[in-house]
Amino acid sequence: MTVEQLVQERDTALLSLDKSRICVFMRTWGIPVPQDDGVFWTTVRDALIEIGAPWRTVQSAEIRRRYAGGERR
């Protein structure tokens, strides 16, 4: 697999906001999957910011993080 393919796979998984798809990608590449949902979505949100994802996608990850952490605002 080339670096370009890896980046494409990573971006596709992150941008999907599908937890199971993201977890499969993380496990495939030996990245520890956080057990706590709040930590998981914080990690996803931060990764989305790093790859320059559309702001709406980043906001969706933030909403999931807040919901997982018990925040309802």
ZAPANU-326825 format. One record per atom (N, C-alpha, C, CB): residue in one letter; atom name; x, y, z. Coordinates in pm, 1 decimal, always signed. Atoms other than C-alpha are relative to their C-alpha. Glycine has a CB too. Example, Ala and Ser with C-alpha at 12.3 -4.5 7.8 and 13.67 -1.06 7.14 Angstrom:
<domis>
<domi residuo="A" atomo="N" u="+89.0" v="-119.0" w="+0.0"/>
<domi residuo="A" atomo="CA" u="+1230.0" v="-450.0" w="+780.0"/>
<domi residuo="A" atomo="C" u="+90.0" v="+120.0" w="+0.0"/>
<domi residuo="A" atomo="CB" u="-99.2" v="+2.7" w="+124.6"/>
<domi residuo="S" atomo="N" u="-82.0" v="-119.0" w="-6.0"/>
<domi residuo="S" atomo="CA" u="+1367.0" v="-106.0" w="+714.0"/>
<domi residuo="S" atomo="C" u="-77.0" v="+109.0" w="+73.0"/>
<domi residuo="S" atomo="CB" u="+41.4" v="+46.2" w="-141.5"/>
</domis>
This chain:
<domis>
<domi residuo="M" atomo="N" u="+85.1" v="-117.3" w="+0.0"/>
<domi residuo="M" atomo="CA" u="+0.0" v="+0.0" w="+0.0"/>
<domi residuo="M" atomo="C" u="+89.8" v="+123.9" w="+0.0"/>
<domi residuo="M" atomo="CB" u="-96.9" v="-0.3" w="+122.9"/>
<domi residuo="T" atomo="N" u="-77.2" v="-123.7" w="+6.5"/>
<domi residuo="T" atomo="CA" u="+132.7" v="+342.3" w="-91.9"/>
<domi residuo="T" atomo="C" u="-48.1" v="+96.8" w="+107.4"/>
<domi residuo="T" atomo="CB" u="-11.1" v="+64.4" w="-139.9"/>
<domi residuo="V" atomo="N" u="+37.1" v="-102.3" w="-98.0"/>
<domi residuo="V" atomo="CA" u="+126.8" v="+642.8" w="+137.6"/>
<domi residuo="V" atomo="C" u="-129.5" v="+68.8" w="-43.3"/>
<domi residuo="V" atomo="CB" u="+114.1" v="+104.2" w="+16.6"/>
<domi residuo="E" atomo="N" u="+120.6" v="-64.4" w="+50.8"/>
<domi residuo="E" atomo="CA" u="-137.3" v="+798.9" w="-84.5"/>
<domi residuo="E" atomo="C" u="-124.2" v="-84.2" w="+28.6"/>
<domi residuo="E" atomo="CB" u="+12.8" v="+25.1" w="-150.2"/>
<domi residuo="Q" atomo="N" u="+111.9" v="+89.3" w="-28.9"/>
<domi residuo="Q" atomo="CA" u="-360.4" v="+493.5" w="-41.5"/>
<domi residuo="Q" atomo="C" u="-33.2" v="+0.2" w="+148.7"/>
<domi residuo="Q" atomo="CB" u="+31.7" v="-142.2" w="-46.5"/>
<domi residuo="L" atomo="N" u="+20.8" v="-5.4" w="-144.7"/>
<domi residuo="L" atomo="CA" u="-311.4" v="+501.1" w="+334.7"/>
<domi residuo="L" atomo="C" u="-73.2" v="+127.9" w="+39.1"/>
<domi residuo="L" atomo="CB" u="+134.3" v="-9.1" w="+74.3"/>
<domi residuo="V" atomo="N" u="+62.5" v="-128.6" w="-30.6"/>
<domi residuo="V" atomo="CA" u="-402.3" v="+869.5" w="+350.6"/>
<domi residuo="V" atomo="C" u="-145.1" v="+0.4" w="-47.5"/>
<domi residuo="V" atomo="CB" u="+78.6" v="+116.1" w="-65.6"/>
<domi residuo="Q" atomo="N" u="+136.2" v="+7.9" w="+53.5"/>
<domi residuo="Q" atomo="CA" u="-708.3" v="+808.7" w="+131.5"/>
<domi residuo="Q" atomo="C" u="-89.0" v="-85.0" w="+90.8"/>
<domi residuo="Q" atomo="CB" u="+1.3" v="-58.2" w="-142.8"/>
<domi residuo="E" atomo="N" u="+75.5" v="+88.9" w="-88.3"/>
<domi residuo="E" atomo="CA" u="-821.0" v="+519.5" w="+354.4"/>
<domi residuo="E" atomo="C" u="-29.6" v="+68.5" w="+134.0"/>
<domi residuo="E" atomo="CB" u="+77.7" v="-131.2" w="+23.1"/>
<domi residuo="R" atomo="N" u="+16.2" v="-72.3" w="-126.8"/>
<domi residuo="R" atomo="CA" u="-765.5" v="+726.8" w="+669.5"/>
<domi residuo="R" atomo="C" u="-105.7" v="+109.9" w="-12.5"/>
<domi residuo="R" atomo="CB" u="+134.5" v="+60.9" w="+44.5"/>
<domi residuo="D" atomo="N" u="+93.4" v="-110.9" w="+18.2"/>
<domi residuo="D" atomo="CA" u="-952.1" v="+1027.7" w="+535.1"/>
<domi residuo="D" atomo="C" u="-142.3" v="-49.7" w="-21.2"/>
<domi residuo="D" atomo="CB" u="+42.8" v="+86.3" w="-117.7"/>
<domi residuo="T" atomo="N" u="+132.5" v="+56.6" w="+25.1"/>
<domi residuo="T" atomo="CA" u="-1241.6" v="+815.5" w="+410.9"/>
<domi residuo="T" atomo="C" u="-63.3" v="-48.8" w="+129.9"/>
<domi residuo="T" atomo="CB" u="+8.8" v="-115.2" w="-101.2"/>
<domi residuo="A" atomo="N" u="+51.4" v="+49.3" w="-128.2"/>
<domi residuo="A" atomo="CA" u="-1278.3" v="+649.4" w="+750.9"/>
<domi residuo="A" atomo="C" u="-39.3" v="+115.6" w="+90.5"/>
<domi residuo="A" atomo="CB" u="+104.5" v="-88.3" w="+69.7"/>
<domi residuo="L" atomo="N" u="+29.2" v="-112.9" w="-89.1"/>
<domi residuo="L" atomo="CA" u="-1258.8" v="+976.4" w="+944.4"/>
<domi residuo="L" atomo="C" u="-120.1" v="+80.9" w="-48.1"/>
<domi residuo="L" atomo="CB" u="+122.0" v="+91.0" w="+11.3"/>
<domi residuo="L" atomo="N" u="+107.9" v="-83.6" w="+53.0"/>
<domi residuo="L" atomo="CA" u="-1489.9" v="+1170.4" w="+716.0"/>
<domi residuo="L" atomo="C" u="-135.9" v="-69.9" w="+2.4"/>
<domi residuo="L" atomo="CB" u="+32.6" v="+42.0" w="-141.6"/>
<domi residuo="S" atomo="N" u="+126.6" v="+73.1" w="-6.2"/>
<domi residuo="S" atomo="CA" u="-1752.4" v="+895.3" w="+733.9"/>
<domi residuo="S" atomo="C" u="-70.5" v="+21.8" w="+134.2"/>
<domi residuo="S" atomo="CB" u="+24.1" v="-149.8" w="-23.0"/>
<domi residuo="L" atomo="N" u="+51.6" v="-12.0" w="-136.7"/>
<domi residuo="L" atomo="CA" u="-1797.3" v="+960.6" w="+1109.2"/>
<domi residuo="L" atomo="C" u="-71.2" v="-127.3" w="+44.8"/>
<domi residuo="L" atomo="CB" u="-95.3" v="+118.8" w="+10.2"/>
<domi residuo="D" atomo="N" u="+54.8" v="+131.2" w="-34.1"/>
<domi residuo="D" atomo="CA" u="-1885.6" v="+590.9" w="+1127.8"/>
<domi residuo="D" atomo="C" u="+97.2" v="-65.2" w="+97.7"/>
<domi residuo="D" atomo="CB" u="-21.8" v="-89.8" w="-128.6"/>
<domi residuo="K" atomo="N" u="-90.4" v="+49.2" w="-103.9"/>
<domi residuo="K" atomo="CA" u="-1740.0" v="+465.3" w="+1454.7"/>
<domi residuo="K" atomo="C" u="+58.2" v="-136.6" w="-34.5"/>
<domi residuo="K" atomo="CB" u="-72.6" v="-7.4" w="+132.9"/>
<domi residuo="S" atomo="N" u="-52.0" v="+134.2" w="+29.8"/>
<domi residuo="S" atomo="CA" u="-1711.4" v="+103.3" w="+1341.9"/>
<domi residuo="S" atomo="C" u="+103.2" v="+5.0" w="-111.8"/>
<domi residuo="S" atomo="CB" u="-114.5" v="-94.9" w="-38.6"/>
<domi residuo="R" atomo="N" u="-95.0" v="-12.3" w="+111.5"/>
<domi residuo="R" atomo="CA" u="-1535.6" v="+202.2" w="+1019.8"/>
<domi residuo="R" atomo="C" u="+131.7" v="+62.1" w="+47.8"/>
<domi residuo="R" atomo="CB" u="-60.9" v="+85.5" w="-114.2"/>
<domi residuo="I" atomo="N" u="-119.4" v="-64.2" w="-54.4"/>
<domi residuo="I" atomo="CA" u="-1294.4" v="+429.0" w="+1207.5"/>
<domi residuo="I" atomo="C" u="+77.3" v="-99.8" w="+86.7"/>
<domi residuo="I" atomo="CB" u="-38.2" v="+126.2" w="+82.4"/>
<domi residuo="C" atomo="N" u="-64.9" v="+99.6" w="-86.4"/>
<domi residuo="C" atomo="CA" u="-1224.6" v="+151.6" w="+1461.3"/>
<domi residuo="C" atomo="C" u="+71.7" v="-106.5" w="-81.8"/>
<domi residuo="C" atomo="CB" u="-102.9" v="-65.9" w="+92.0"/>
<domi residuo="V" atomo="N" u="-64.9" v="+98.9" w="+86.9"/>
<domi residuo="V" atomo="CA" u="-1148.8" v="-97.6" w="+1183.7"/>
<domi residuo="V" atomo="C" u="+130.3" v="+57.9" w="-54.2"/>
<domi residuo="V" atomo="CB" u="-94.1" v="-42.1" w="-117.0"/>
<domi residuo="F" atomo="N" u="-121.7" v="-63.2" w="+50.8"/>
<domi residuo="F" atomo="CA" u="-900.8" v="+147.3" w="+1033.0"/>
<domi residuo="F" atomo="C" u="+106.1" v="+7.1" w="+109.7"/>
<domi residuo="F" atomo="CB" u="-30.8" v="+141.4" w="-54.2"/>
<domi residuo="M" atomo="N" u="-95.6" v="-14.1" w="-110.3"/>
<domi residuo="M" atomo="CA" u="-739.2" v="+211.4" w="+1372.5"/>
<domi residuo="M" atomo="C" u="+63.1" v="-134.6" w="+36.1"/>
<domi residuo="M" atomo="CB" u="-69.1" v="+60.3" w="+123.2"/>
<domi residuo="R" atomo="N" u="-51.9" v="+132.7" w="-35.0"/>
<domi residuo="R" atomo="CA" u="-706.7" v="-158.3" w="+1454.3"/>
<domi residuo="R" atomo="C" u="+92.4" v="-54.4" w="-108.7"/>
<domi residuo="R" atomo="CB" u="-115.6" v="-97.7" w="+23.6"/>
<domi residuo="T" atomo="N" u="-81.5" v="+46.7" w="+112.3"/>
<domi residuo="T" atomo="CA" u="-568.8" v="-237.1" w="+1108.2"/>
<domi residuo="T" atomo="C" u="+141.2" v="+57.2" w="+7.0"/>
<domi residuo="T" atomo="CB" u="-65.5" v="+38.4" w="-133.2"/>
<domi residuo="W" atomo="N" u="-129.7" v="-67.5" w="-3.3"/>
<domi residuo="W" atomo="CA" u="-286.8" v="+11.7" w="+1160.2"/>
<domi residuo="W" atomo="C" u="+62.2" v="+3.6" w="+139.5"/>
<domi residuo="W" atomo="CB" u="-14.7" v="+140.5" w="-51.8"/>
<domi residuo="G" atomo="N" u="-59.9" v="+10.3" w="-132.6"/>
<domi residuo="G" atomo="CA" u="-220.9" v="-72.3" w="+1525.5"/>
<domi residuo="G" atomo="C" u="-17.0" v="+122.6" w="+87.5"/>
<domi residuo="G" atomo="CB" u="+143.2" v="-28.6" w="-13.7"/>
<domi residuo="I" atomo="N" u="+28.3" v="-119.1" w="-79.4"/>
<domi residuo="I" atomo="CA" u="-367.2" v="+247.9" w="+1662.4"/>
<domi residuo="I" atomo="C" u="-96.8" v="-40.0" w="+110.8"/>
<domi residuo="I" atomo="CB" u="-59.2" v="+115.7" w="-88.6"/>
<domi residuo="P" atomo="N" u="+89.8" v="+37.2" w="-109.1"/>
<domi residuo="P" atomo="CA" u="-518.8" v="+195.9" w="+2008.5"/>
<domi residuo="P" atomo="C" u="-133.8" v="+72.8" w="-10.5"/>
<domi residuo="P" atomo="CB" u="+65.3" v="+30.0" w="+134.9"/>
<domi residuo="V" atomo="N" u="+134.3" v="-58.1" w="+4.3"/>
<domi residuo="V" atomo="CA" u="-894.9" v="+253.6" w="+2010.9"/>
<domi residuo="V" atomo="C" u="-41.4" v="+34.0" w="+143.3"/>
<domi residuo="V" atomo="CB" u="-103.3" v="-98.7" w="-67.4"/>
<domi residuo="P" atomo="N" u="+41.3" v="-38.1" w="-135.4"/>
<domi residuo="P" atomo="CA" u="-1002.3" v="+453.1" w="+2318.0"/>
<domi residuo="P" atomo="C" u="-130.8" v="-69.3" w="+39.1"/>
<domi residuo="P" atomo="CB" u="-16.2" v="+152.9" w="+10.0"/>
<domi residuo="Q" atomo="N" u="+120.7" v="+67.3" w="-48.5"/>
<domi residuo="Q" atomo="CA" u="-1258.8" v="+265.7" w="+2526.9"/>
<domi residuo="Q" atomo="C" u="-110.5" v="+99.6" w="+33.8"/>
<domi residuo="Q" atomo="CB" u="+32.5" v="-84.7" w="+122.8"/>
<domi residuo="D" atomo="N" u="+96.7" v="-102.9" w="-37.4"/>
<domi residuo="D" atomo="CA" u="-1427.7" v="+586.2" w="+2643.2"/>
<domi residuo="D" atomo="C" u="-47.2" v="+73.7" w="-125.4"/>
<domi residuo="D" atomo="CB" u="+62.0" v="+99.5" w="+102.3"/>
<domi residuo="D" atomo="N" u="+54.1" v="-65.4" w="+119.7"/>
<domi residuo="D" atomo="CA" u="-1661.1" v="+734.4" w="+2378.9"/>
<domi residuo="D" atomo="C" u="+39.3" v="+146.9" w="-8.9"/>
<domi residuo="D" atomo="CB" u="-151.0" v="-12.0" w="-2.0"/>
<domi residuo="G" atomo="N" u="-39.3" v="-140.9" w="+1.3"/>
<domi residuo="G" atomo="CA" u="-1579.1" v="+1089.9" w="+2482.2"/>
<domi residuo="G" atomo="C" u="+142.3" v="+18.3" w="-49.6"/>
<domi residuo="G" atomo="CB" u="-14.0" v="+59.8" w="+138.9"/>
<domi residuo="V" atomo="N" u="-139.2" v="-4.7" w="+43.6"/>
<domi residuo="V" atomo="CA" u="-1207.8" v="+1026.6" w="+2434.6"/>
<domi residuo="V" atomo="C" u="+8.9" v="-37.9" w="-148.3"/>
<domi residuo="V" atomo="CB" u="+87.9" v="-94.7" w="+86.3"/>
<domi residuo="F" atomo="N" u="+0.3" v="+41.9" w="+140.8"/>
<domi residuo="F" atomo="CA" u="-1275.1" v="+846.4" w="+2105.3"/>
<domi residuo="F" atomo="C" u="-37.5" v="+117.0" w="-90.9"/>
<domi residuo="F" atomo="CB" u="-98.2" v="-117.6" w="-21.4"/>
<domi residuo="W" atomo="N" u="+46.2" v="-107.9" w="+87.0"/>
<domi residuo="W" atomo="CA" u="-1469.9" v="+1137.6" w="+1956.7"/>
<domi residuo="W" atomo="C" u="+89.2" v="+123.4" w="+8.0"/>
<domi residuo="W" atomo="CB" u="-142.1" v="+37.6" w="+35.6"/>
<domi residuo="T" atomo="N" u="-98.1" v="-109.1" w="-8.4"/>
<domi residuo="T" atomo="CA" u="-1217.4" v="+1391.2" w="+2087.2"/>
<domi residuo="T" atomo="C" u="+116.4" v="-29.4" w="-93.7"/>
<domi residuo="T" atomo="CB" u="+51.0" v="+18.7" w="+146.3"/>
<domi residuo="T" atomo="N" u="-108.5" v="+41.3" w="+88.9"/>
<domi residuo="T" atomo="CA" u="-947.6" v="+1195.4" w="+1902.6"/>
<domi residuo="T" atomo="C" u="-39.7" v="+17.8" w="-146.1"/>
<domi residuo="T" atomo="CB" u="+38.6" v="-146.2" w="+26.8"/>
<domi residuo="V" atomo="N" u="+48.2" v="-13.5" w="+138.2"/>
<domi residuo="V" atomo="CA" u="-1157.3" v="+1185.5" w="+1585.7"/>
<domi residuo="V" atomo="C" u="-10.3" v="+148.0" w="-37.5"/>
<domi residuo="V" atomo="CB" u="-138.0" v="-70.0" w="-17.4"/>
<domi residuo="R" atomo="N" u="+13.1" v="-144.0" w="+27.7"/>
<domi residuo="R" atomo="CA" u="-1237.0" v="+1558.6" w="+1610.5"/>
<domi residuo="R" atomo="C" u="+137.1" v="+61.4" w="-26.7"/>
<domi residuo="R" atomo="CB" u="-69.0" v="+72.8" w="+118.4"/>
<domi residuo="D" atomo="N" u="-134.1" v="-55.7" w="+16.9"/>
<domi residuo="D" atomo="CA" u="-868.4" v="+1644.5" w="+1651.6"/>
<domi residuo="D" atomo="C" u="+63.9" v="-45.7" w="-131.2"/>
<domi residuo="D" atomo="CB" u="+88.8" v="-39.9" w="+117.9"/>
<domi residuo="A" atomo="N" u="-53.7" v="+50.9" w="+126.4"/>
<domi residuo="A" atomo="CA" u="-770.8" v="+1422.1" w="+1358.1"/>
<domi residuo="A" atomo="C" u="-66.3" v="+69.6" w="-118.9"/>
<domi residuo="A" atomo="CB" u="-20.2" v="-152.6" w="-9.6"/>
<domi residuo="L" atomo="N" u="+70.2" v="-69.7" w="+107.8"/>
<domi residuo="L" atomo="CA" u="-1036.9" v="+1585.4" w="+1141.3"/>
<domi residuo="L" atomo="C" u="+53.9" v="+141.2" w="-18.9"/>
<domi residuo="L" atomo="CB" u="-150.0" v="+4.7" w="+28.7"/>
<domi residuo="I" atomo="N" u="-57.9" v="-134.0" w="+8.1"/>
<domi residuo="I" atomo="CA" u="-896.1" v="+1927.7" w="+1224.1"/>
<domi residuo="I" atomo="C" u="+136.2" v="-7.2" w="-68.6"/>
<domi residuo="I" atomo="CB" u="+13.2" v="+63.2" w="+141.1"/>
<domi residuo="E" atomo="N" u="-134.4" v="+14.9" w="+56.9"/>
<domi residuo="E" atomo="CA" u="-544.8" v="+1806.5" w="+1135.3"/>
<domi residuo="E" atomo="C" u="-1.3" v="-25.7" w="-150.5"/>
<domi residuo="E" atomo="CB" u="+72.6" v="-112.9" w="+69.3"/>
<domi residuo="I" atomo="N" u="+2.8" v="+29.8" w="+144.6"/>
<domi residuo="I" atomo="CA" u="-649.9" v="+1678.2" w="+791.8"/>
<domi residuo="I" atomo="C" u="-72.8" v="+108.3" w="-78.9"/>
<domi residuo="I" atomo="CB" u="-67.2" v="-135.5" w="-24.9"/>
<domi residuo="G" atomo="N" u="+67.5" v="-109.7" w="+70.2"/>
<domi residuo="G" atomo="CA" u="-839.8" v="+1999.4" w="+712.7"/>
<domi residuo="G" atomo="C" u="-139.8" v="-34.8" w="-46.4"/>
<domi residuo="G" atomo="CB" u="+81.1" v="+42.2" w="-117.9"/>
<domi residuo="A" atomo="N" u="+136.7" v="+41.2" w="+34.8"/>
<domi residuo="A" atomo="CA" u="-1186.1" v="+1842.5" w="+711.2"/>
<domi residuo="A" atomo="C" u="-93.2" v="+121.3" w="+0.9"/>
<domi residuo="A" atomo="CB" u="-51.7" v="-108.5" w="+98.8"/>
<domi residuo="P" atomo="N" u="+98.4" v="-108.2" w="-2.8"/>
<domi residuo="P" atomo="CA" u="-1488.0" v="+2063.2" w="+640.5"/>
<domi residuo="P" atomo="C" u="-48.2" v="+25.7" w="+143.1"/>
<domi residuo="P" atomo="CB" u="-119.6" v="-33.6" w="-91.5"/>
<domi residuo="W" atomo="N" u="+35.8" v="-37.5" w="-136.4"/>
<domi residuo="W" atomo="CA" u="-1593.3" v="+2253.2" w="+950.5"/>
<domi residuo="W" atomo="C" u="-126.5" v="-70.9" w="+48.1"/>
<domi residuo="W" atomo="CB" u="-18.7" v="+150.1" w="+9.1"/>
<domi residuo="R" atomo="N" u="+123.1" v="+70.6" w="-41.3"/>
<domi residuo="R" atomo="CA" u="-1939.3" v="+2089.7" w="+953.7"/>
<domi residuo="R" atomo="C" u="+30.3" v="-141.4" w="+48.7"/>
<domi residuo="R" atomo="CB" u="-100.2" v="-5.8" w="-116.6"/>
<domi residuo="T" atomo="N" u="-37.7" v="+135.4" w="-41.8"/>
<domi residuo="T" atomo="CA" u="-1777.0" v="+1748.1" w="+981.8"/>
<domi residuo="T" atomo="C" u="+66.4" v="+4.8" w="+137.1"/>
<domi residuo="T" atomo="CB" u="+94.9" v="-65.5" w="-103.7"/>
<domi residuo="V" atomo="N" u="-65.1" v="-17.3" w="-130.1"/>
<domi residuo="V" atomo="CA" u="-1558.6" v="+1868.6" w="+1269.4"/>
<domi residuo="V" atomo="C" u="-105.2" v="+27.5" w="+107.1"/>
<domi residuo="V" atomo="CB" u="+103.8" v="+115.3" w="-5.0"/>
<domi residuo="Q" atomo="N" u="+107.5" v="-30.7" w="-95.2"/>
<domi residuo="Q" atomo="CA" u="-1868.7" v="+2011.4" w="+1439.7"/>
<domi residuo="Q" atomo="C" u="-81.5" v="-124.7" w="+33.3"/>
<domi residuo="Q" atomo="CB" u="-92.1" v="+109.2" w="-56.5"/>
<domi residuo="S" atomo="N" u="+74.5" v="+123.6" w="-25.1"/>
<domi residuo="S" atomo="CA" u="-2048.6" v="+1678.0" w="+1400.3"/>
<domi residuo="S" atomo="C" u="+75.4" v="-90.0" w="+97.2"/>
<domi residuo="S" atomo="CB" u="-26.1" v="-74.8" w="-131.7"/>
<domi residuo="A" atomo="N" u="-81.1" v="+79.3" w="-93.0"/>
<domi residuo="A" atomo="CA" u="-1761.4" v="+1500.7" w="+1575.2"/>
<domi residuo="A" atomo="C" u="-4.1" v="+61.9" w="+139.1"/>
<domi residuo="A" atomo="CB" u="+146.0" v="-10.5" w="-49.8"/>
<domi residuo="E" atomo="N" u="+6.9" v="-69.0" w="-129.1"/>
<domi residuo="E" atomo="CA" u="-1771.8" v="+1764.0" w="+1851.0"/>
<domi residuo="E" atomo="C" u="-134.0" v="-26.6" w="+68.6"/>
<domi residuo="E" atomo="CB" u="+20.9" v="+151.6" w="-18.8"/>
<domi residuo="I" atomo="N" u="+132.7" v="+28.7" w="-56.9"/>
<domi residuo="I" atomo="CA" u="-2145.5" v="+1709.4" w="+1900.4"/>
<domi residuo="I" atomo="C" u="-2.2" v="-142.8" w="+54.3"/>
<domi residuo="I" atomo="CB" u="-112.4" v="+19.7" w="-107.1"/>
<domi residuo="R" atomo="N" u="-5.4" v="+138.8" w="-47.0"/>
<domi residuo="R" atomo="CA" u="-2085.0" v="+1333.5" w="+1929.2"/>
<domi residuo="R" atomo="C" u="+84.0" v="-9.9" w="+127.9"/>
<domi residuo="R" atomo="CB" u="+58.4" v="-92.6" w="-110.0"/>
<domi residuo="R" atomo="N" u="-84.5" v="-0.3" w="-119.5"/>
<domi residuo="R" atomo="CA" u="-1807.0" v="+1399.7" w="+2182.4"/>
<domi residuo="R" atomo="C" u="-77.6" v="+52.4" w="+119.8"/>
<domi residuo="R" atomo="CB" u="+126.2" v="+84.9" w="-22.8"/>
<domi residuo="R" atomo="N" u="+77.4" v="-57.8" w="-109.8"/>
<domi residuo="R" atomo="CA" u="-2032.7" v="+1618.4" w="+2392.6"/>
<domi residuo="R" atomo="C" u="-110.4" v="-94.7" w="+45.8"/>
<domi residuo="R" atomo="CB" u="-60.3" v="+134.2" w="-42.3"/>
<domi residuo="Y" atomo="N" u="+106.9" v="+93.8" w="-33.7"/>
<domi residuo="Y" atomo="CA" u="-2317.7" v="+1368.5" w="+2376.2"/>
<domi residuo="Y" atomo="C" u="+56.4" v="-119.8" w="+76.6"/>
<domi residuo="Y" atomo="CB" u="-73.0" v="-47.4" w="-127.6"/>
<domi residuo="A" atomo="N" u="-61.0" v="+116.2" w="-66.3"/>
<domi residuo="A" atomo="CA" u="-2085.8" v="+1080.5" w="+2473.3"/>
<domi residuo="A" atomo="C" u="+47.2" v="+35.8" w="+140.5"/>
<domi residuo="A" atomo="CB" u="+118.2" v="-53.6" w="-83.1"/>
<domi residuo="G" atomo="N" u="-49.2" v="-43.9" w="-129.8"/>
<domi residuo="G" atomo="CA" u="-1950.8" v="+1286.0" w="+2762.5"/>
<domi residuo="G" atomo="C" u="-108.5" v="+43.7" w="+94.6"/>
<domi residuo="G" atomo="CB" u="+95.5" v="+110.4" w="-17.7"/>
<domi residuo="G" atomo="N" u="+111.4" v="-36.2" w="-87.3"/>
<domi residuo="G" atomo="CA" u="-2295.1" v="+1355.5" w="+2902.1"/>
<domi residuo="G" atomo="C" u="-42.0" v="+144.3" w="-11.4"/>
<domi residuo="G" atomo="CB" u="+35.3" v="-28.8" w="+140.6"/>
<domi residuo="E" atomo="N" u="+40.4" v="-139.0" w="+19.3"/>
<domi residuo="E" atomo="CA" u="-2310.4" v="+1717.5" w="+2787.3"/>
<domi residuo="E" atomo="C" u="-117.0" v="+4.6" w="-96.4"/>
<domi residuo="E" atomo="CB" u="+117.8" v="+86.0" w="-52.5"/>
<domi residuo="R" atomo="N" u="+117.6" v="-7.6" w="+88.2"/>
<domi residuo="R" atomo="CA" u="-2639.3" v="+1814.7" w="+2630.7"/>
<domi residuo="R" atomo="C" u="-19.7" v="+141.2" w="-56.3"/>
<domi residuo="R" atomo="CB" u="-126.1" v="-43.5" w="+76.3"/>
<domi residuo="R" atomo="N" u="+12.2" v="-135.4" w="+52.7"/>
<domi residuo="R" atomo="CA" u="-2562.9" v="+2169.3" w="+2515.4"/>
<domi residuo="R" atomo="C" u="+43.9" v="+4.9" w="-143.4"/>
<domi residuo="R" atomo="CB" u="+81.0" v="+98.0" w="+82.5"/>
</domis>
